[in-house]
């Protein structure tokens, strides 16, 4: 008998990841998010116009992302052209005109292979019996990109009481796999929400059950515990404390889904880049100007790498890297969707973090929303958006809040990667060992992802290699340029390592 989608309130945290039997399919009332007040939370002085002496002030060439320039010029006051003009034009749009885009990727947890013909029923959260659309995955495990109604863009550009995103429920089924229900997925206007789904093979003992994931409210809208302020440089002199000798970008972080003292909370192994994308999608709006998005991502990455570098929690006797508690760390939500603007930004700068002169560890860059909660001498999220509107770059925003000595650093040590980026993009006409290595990895990936053509690893970047690169970029939500740039190189490496490990254990 075919199951119908059912509702679980997106505010009911205890049911996250639980299994609900067919007999328990009951609708629970949806609760609304909390309104935000309008108290201003911007602090700090104008950004300094010079780099700290003896430090690396410039963005590495491979990370030349928009909004990231380490500019020394005075910010212009024209604001972010994309978002400011959109906000002004949004006043003339009715709410029914506002839409966001959605794309879903469905893969099997065993072998990580794409699942074709998976069915996704989409309903409004709170109206489980009204399926607004049903979409199906193709041979690549991807759905088409569709548009769905959202609140007006202006709601996410000002700290208003109105909820800026719409909530949808996805019920995903595929032959031979256990169904999944994701409740409370958040769609923002004018950006693409990306929902990645892993399905487990169906269990004979539970043929009528579905795995349920409940997505909590965004931190800029819902109520969460305020940050516990810590020193930005963590002490490392305790007896027996483990501290790394250099900053390394980890392959995975272990996320404790609750406060540190909650022994019942589960731990999740999460790829580092996926973790950063999840947190950023949970804590800022993907509709913000690029400079604000980059500034916040850098703060998230630096904070996370400080926890990694100092082994903060393991030195306290815990077996995890970081928590999902906003009081202690960042909000991470299991199985939540991410956004294309945030994903692209993280892929471009994932090996960057924030430093101060003569300090080895990444800076523990805490922040707050700047409206309901203010935090002097720390970054205000809404303040970062306001500065970006005025034309500030990411580094200028960071120096506004953290002071003129803060600068962007880069780690060349990336765990789980066979070889580092060659330093310049590979394109048609490129030759050499780096091209051959990339071709070998891409050809192995093509054995799993059939939409990618197999290629010969001859060290010559020709049209066939370009076609394979474009197919790879399409499969993994990268700009389809056919050029192996910094994000594409490391995504190829990441997927190659993943499928190689699966092959070893199969």
Secondary structure, DSSP 8 states (H G I E B T S, - for coil): ---------TT-GGGTT-EEEGGG------------------------SS--TTS--S--GGG--TT-----S---SS--HHHHHHHHHHTTS-GGG-EEEEEEEEEETTT--B-TT-EEEEEETT-TT-EEEEEE--TTSB---EEEE---THHHHTT-SS--SEEEEEEEE-TTB-EEEEEEEEE-TTSEEEEEEEE-B--GGGTTEEEEEE----TTTS---------SS----STT----SS--B-SEEEEESS-TT-TTS-EEEEEHHHHHHHHHHHHS-TTS-HHHHHHHHHHHHHHHHHHHHTTTTGGGT-S-SEES-TTTS----TT--EEHHHHHHHHHHTTEEEE-TT--S-----EE-SSSS--TTSEEHHHHHHHHHTT--HHHHHHHHH-TT-EEEE---BTT-SS---SS-B-TT-BSHHHHHHHHHHHHHHTT-TTS-----SSB--HHHHHHHHHHHHHTT----S-B-HHHHHHHHHHHHHHHHHHHH-
